[in-house]
Amino acid sequence: MSVDISLAIEKKIIRVQDEAEPNYLVTPGDVITRDSGFMRGHGTYMNDDILYASVAGVVERVNKLISVTPLKTRYNGEIGDVVVGRVVEVQQKRWRVETNSRLDSVLALSSVNLPGGELRRRGAEDELSMRKYLQEGDLISAEVQNIYHDGSLSLHTRSLKYGKLGQGCLLKVSPSLVKRRKTHFHQLPCGASIILGNNGFIWIHPTRGEDEGGGFSQNLEVVPEGEREIIARLRNVVMCLAENCTLLWDTSIIYAWEASSKYSTLELLNPDCMRDVVHLTQQRLQMDND
């Protein structure tokens, strides 16, 4: 019988009466600033002209506005975000999509490319054929086009890089762990591709050639065993980073993949192996910053 033994880590927390202003992480009740020239944003409150954090999260400053973004929260979309979602309902001239936000997002029939990339007005025939394009349970990648007054998101898939997703593996992590980058579609050198949705949904799939089907074509060929093993290993590598609260972007994932080479795919599920991989990854990232 195998036994896993972990060494205890002794952590001392020292509280000082006049604490310095935090640069990054705060917990509820922490002093953010004592200056009176700042505006109060989300996740903060004022008491005796002192700004405190009301949630645990990351301090963000935009000019005079200070807010705290919670580490664990539902996805709050921004225009231009790349999201991965699942169709939950087909309605009149639109699809409702689950995107890990407080309300279901909306993908209008006028916001998708018709098969073949045809450009024309959508008519009654297109509305009757909506289930041929997307139906309940389909996974899609899309971009946030607009935000309604109630906070729900309007999506579009007008680019051929967006649309219905085929075979692969879906992961769900905290949206705060996905680093905002110029592109969220990556073909990794390990032989698989990944879509890092800003909403915390991550899609890992085999690297294939570009399809020109207007975003509705699916490649349902049998995935070879070697590619399935790469996808499973990449899934475990991403979970290593997510379980240890490490930001996810292409560089951190590639470094973690290289650091995991000494472990098997199954061993990457062991908490000690996870921590070791993340420690090596964070060391390389720190060296890049120095």
C-alpha positions as CSV (number, residue, x, y, z in Angstrom):
1,M,0.0,0.0,0.0
2,S,1.4,3.4,-1.1
3,V,1.3,6.3,1.4
4,D,1.7,10.0,0.4
5,I,3.5,12.0,3.0
6,S,3.7,15.8,2.8
7,L,5.9,18.0,5.0
8,A,4.0,20.6,7.1
9,I,4.6,24.2,6.2
10,E,4.8,26.7,9.1
11,K,3.4,30.0,8.2
12,K,3.7,33.0,10.5
13,I,1.3,35.9,10.0
14,I,2.5,39.2,11.6
15,R,0.0,42.0,11.9
16,V,1.3,45.5,12.3
17,Q,-1.0,48.3,13.5
18,D,0.0,50.8,10.8
19,E,0.1,48.4,7.8
20,A,1.6,49.5,4.5
21,E,-0.6,49.8,1.5
22,P,-1.0,46.5,-0.3
23,N,0.3,46.2,-3.9
24,Y,-1.6,43.1,-5.0
25,L,-3.7,40.8,-2.8
26,V,-6.1,42.0,-0.1
27,T,-8.6,40.3,2.2
28,P,-11.8,41.8,3.7
29,G,-11.0,44.6,6.1
30,D,-7.5,45.3,4.8
31,V,-6.6,49.0,4.4
32,I,-6.1,49.9,0.7
33,T,-5.2,53.5,1.1
34,R,-5.5,56.3,3.6
35,D,-5.3,59.1,1.0
36,S,-8.6,61.0,0.4
37,G,-7.9,61.7,-3.3
38,F,-9.1,58.4,-4.6
39,M,-12.6,57.3,-5.8
40,R,-14.2,54.2,-4.4
41,G,-14.8,51.3,-6.8
42,H,-16.4,47.8,-6.6
43,G,-15.2,45.6,-3.7
44,T,-14.3,48.6,-1.4
45,Y,-15.9,50.7,1.3
46,M,-15.1,53.9,3.2
47,N,-14.8,54.3,6.9
48,D,-13.4,57.4,8.6
49,D,-11.9,58.6,5.3
50,I,-10.0,55.3,5.0
51,L,-10.6,52.9,2.0
52,Y,-11.0,49.3,2.9
53,A,-11.4,46.1,0.9
54,S,-14.8,44.4,1.2
55,V,-13.8,41.2,-0.7
56,A,-10.7,39.1,-1.1
57,G,-9.0,39.8,-4.4
58,V,-6.6,41.9,-6.4
59,V,-6.4,45.7,-6.1
60,E,-6.7,47.5,-9.4
61,R,-6.1,51.2,-9.9
62,V,-7.3,53.1,-12.9
63,N,-6.3,56.8,-12.5
64,K,-8.1,57.8,-9.3
65,L,-10.5,54.8,-9.2
66,I,-9.6,51.9,-6.9
67,S,-11.5,48.6,-7.1
68,V,-10.9,45.1,-5.9
69,T,-11.5,42.2,-8.3
70,P,-12.5,39.0,-6.4
71,L,-10.4,35.9,-6.8
72,K,-13.5,33.7,-7.1
73,T,-16.4,35.2,-8.9
74,R,-18.7,34.8,-11.8
75,Y,-17.4,36.1,-15.1
76,N,-18.0,39.8,-15.7
77,G,-17.6,40.2,-19.5
78,E,-15.9,43.0,-21.4
79,I,-16.4,43.9,-25.0
80,G,-13.8,42.1,-27.1
81,D,-13.4,39.2,-24.7
82,V,-12.9,35.7,-26.2
83,V,-15.3,33.2,-24.5
84,V,-16.1,29.5,-24.8
85,G,-19.7,28.6,-24.0
86,R,-22.4,25.9,-24.4
87,V,-25.7,26.4,-26.2
88,V,-28.5,25.8,-23.7
89,E,-31.6,26.9,-25.6
90,V,-32.6,27.8,-29.2
91,Q,-35.0,30.7,-29.3
92,Q,-36.5,33.0,-31.9
93,K,-33.7,34.4,-34.0
94,R,-31.1,33.7,-31.2
95,W,-29.4,31.1,-29.1
96,R,-28.9,31.3,-25.4
97,V,-25.4,30.4,-24.3
98,E,-24.0,29.5,-20.9
99,T,-20.7,31.4,-20.4
100,N,-20.1,31.2,-16.6
101,S,-21.6,34.6,-16.0
102,R,-24.6,35.5,-13.8
103,L,-27.0,35.5,-16.8
104,D,-27.0,33.5,-20.0
105,S,-25.4,35.2,-23.0
106,V,-27.2,35.8,-26.3
107,L,-25.9,34.8,-29.7
108,A,-28.2,36.4,-32.3
109,L,-28.8,34.8,-35.7
110,S,-27.6,38.0,-37.4
111,S,-24.3,37.8,-35.4
112,V,-23.1,34.5,-37.0
113,N,-21.6,33.7,-40.3
114,L,-23.8,31.7,-42.6
115,P,-22.3,28.4,-43.9
116,G,-19.7,29.2,-46.5
117,G,-19.3,32.7,-45.3
118,E,-22.3,34.0,-47.3
119,L,-23.2,37.6,-46.7
120,R,-27.0,38.4,-46.9
121,R,-30.0,39.2,-44.7
122,R,-31.3,36.4,-42.5
123,G,-34.8,35.3,-43.5
124,A,-37.5,32.9,-42.4
125,E,-35.7,30.0,-44.0
126,D,-32.6,30.7,-41.9
127,E,-34.6,30.9,-38.7
128,L,-36.2,27.5,-39.4
129,S,-32.7,26.1,-40.0
130,M,-31.2,27.3,-36.8
131,R,-30.9,23.9,-35.2
132,K,-28.9,22.8,-38.3
133,Y,-26.3,25.4,-37.4
134,L,-26.3,25.1,-33.5
135,Q,-28.4,23.1,-31.2
136,E,-28.6,22.5,-27.4
137,G,-25.4,21.1,-26.0
138,D,-23.1,22.4,-28.7
139,L,-19.9,24.1,-27.6
140,I,-18.8,27.3,-29.3
141,S,-16.1,29.9,-29.2
142,A,-17.2,33.5,-29.6
143,E,-16.4,37.1,-28.9
144,V,-18.3,39.6,-26.7
145,Q,-19.9,42.1,-28.9
146,N,-22.0,44.1,-26.4
147,I,-23.1,44.2,-22.8
148,Y,-26.8,44.8,-22.1
149,H,-28.1,47.0,-19.3
150,D,-28.9,43.9,-17.1
151,G,-25.3,42.6,-17.4
152,S,-26.0,39.8,-19.9
153,L,-23.6,39.5,-22.9
154,S,-24.2,39.8,-26.6
155,L,-21.9,37.5,-28.6
156,H,-20.9,37.2,-32.2
157,T,-19.0,34.5,-34.3
158,R,-18.4,36.6,-37.5
159,S,-14.8,35.6,-37.7
160,L,-13.9,32.1,-39.1
161,K,-11.8,31.4,-36.0
162,Y,-15.0,31.4,-33.9
163,G,-17.8,29.0,-34.2
164,K,-18.8,25.4,-33.3
165,L,-16.1,23.3,-31.4
166,G,-15.5,19.7,-32.4
167,Q,-13.6,17.1,-30.5
168,G,-11.5,18.0,-27.4
169,C,-11.5,18.5,-23.7
170,L,-13.3,21.3,-21.8
171,L,-11.9,22.7,-18.5
172,K,-13.5,25.1,-16.1
173,V,-11.2,27.4,-14.0
174,S,-11.7,30.7,-12.2
175,P,-12.0,33.6,-14.8
176,S,-9.5,35.6,-12.7
177,L,-6.8,33.1,-13.6
178,V,-7.0,33.7,-17.3
179,K,-4.5,36.4,-18.2
180,R,-5.8,38.9,-20.8
181,R,-3.7,38.8,-23.9
182,K,-3.8,40.0,-27.5
183,T,-4.8,36.5,-28.6
184,H,-6.4,33.6,-26.8
185,F,-6.0,31.0,-29.5
186,H,-2.7,29.1,-29.3
187,Q,-1.1,26.2,-31.2
188,L,1.3,24.8,-28.6
189,P,4.6,23.1,-29.6
190,C,3.5,20.0,-27.8
191,G,1.1,19.1,-30.6
192,A,-2.2,20.4,-29.3
193,S,-4.1,23.7,-29.5
194,I,-5.9,25.6,-26.7
195,I,-8.5,28.3,-26.4
196,L,-8.2,30.3,-23.2
197,G,-11.6,31.8,-22.7
198,N,-11.8,34.9,-20.6
199,N,-14.8,33.4,-18.9
200,G,-12.8,30.6,-17.4
201,F,-13.8,27.9,-19.9
202,I,-10.7,26.4,-21.5
203,W,-10.9,24.2,-24.6
204,I,-8.1,21.8,-25.5
205,H,-8.2,20.1,-28.9
206,P,-6.0,18.4,-31.5
207,T,-4.3,20.8,-33.9
208,R,-6.0,20.6,-37.3
209,G,-6.0,22.6,-40.5
210,E,-8.3,25.6,-40.8
211,D,-11.8,24.8,-41.9
212,E,-13.7,27.2,-44.2
213,G,-17.2,26.1,-43.3
214,G,-18.4,29.4,-41.8
215,G,-17.9,28.3,-38.3
216,F,-20.4,25.4,-38.3
217,S,-18.2,22.5,-39.6
218,Q,-17.0,19.8,-37.2
219,N,-14.2,17.3,-37.7
220,L,-15.5,14.1,-36.1
221,E,-12.7,11.8,-37.3
222,V,-11.3,9.4,-34.7
223,V,-8.5,11.1,-32.8
224,P,-5.3,8.9,-32.7
225,E,-4.3,7.6,-29.3
226,G,-1.1,9.6,-29.3
227,E,-3.0,12.9,-29.7
228,R,-5.5,11.9,-27.0
229,E,-2.6,11.3,-24.6
230,I,-1.2,14.8,-25.4
231,I,-4.6,16.3,-24.7
232,A,-4.9,14.4,-21.4
233,R,-1.4,15.5,-20.3
234,L,-2.0,19.1,-21.3
235,R,-5.3,19.0,-19.3
236,N,-3.5,17.9,-16.2
237,V,-0.8,20.5,-16.7
238,V,-3.4,23.3,-16.9
239,M,-5.1,21.9,-13.8
240,C,-1.8,22.0,-11.9
241,L,-1.5,25.7,-12.6
242,A,-5.2,26.4,-11.8
243,E,-5.2,24.4,-8.6
244,N,-2.2,26.5,-7.4
245,C,-3.6,29.9,-8.4
246,T,-1.1,30.5,-11.2
247,L,-2.1,32.8,-14.1
248,L,-2.8,31.0,-17.3
249,W,-1.4,32.2,-20.7
250,D,0.6,30.5,-23.4
251,T,4.0,31.1,-21.8
252,S,3.1,29.7,-18.4
253,I,1.4,26.6,-19.9
254,I,4.5,25.9,-22.1
255,Y,6.8,26.2,-19.1
256,A,4.6,24.0,-17.0
257,W,4.5,21.4,-19.9
258,E,8.3,21.3,-20.0
259,A,8.5,21.1,-16.2
260,S,6.1,18.1,-16.2
261,S,8.2,16.0,-18.5
262,K,9.7,14.0,-15.6
263,Y,6.2,12.8,-14.5
264,S,3.7,10.6,-16.2
265,T,0.3,11.8,-17.1
266,L,-1.2,10.0,-14.1
267,E,1.4,11.2,-11.7
268,L,0.4,14.8,-12.5
269,L,-2.8,14.3,-10.5
270,N,-0.7,13.9,-7.3
271,P,-0.8,17.1,-5.2
272,D,3.0,16.9,-4.5
273,C,3.8,16.6,-8.2
274,M,1.4,19.5,-9.0
275,R,3.2,21.7,-6.5
276,D,6.6,20.8,-7.9
277,V,5.6,21.5,-11.5
278,V,4.1,24.9,-10.5
279,H,7.2,25.8,-8.4
280,L,9.5,25.1,-11.4
281,T,7.2,27.1,-13.7
282,Q,7.0,30.1,-11.3
283,Q,10.8,30.1,-11.1
284,R,11.2,30.3,-14.9
285,L,8.6,33.1,-15.1
286,Q,10.4,35.0,-12.3
287,M,13.7,34.6,-14.2
288,D,12.0,36.1,-17.3
289,N,10.9,39.1,-15.3
290,D,14.3,39.7,-13.7
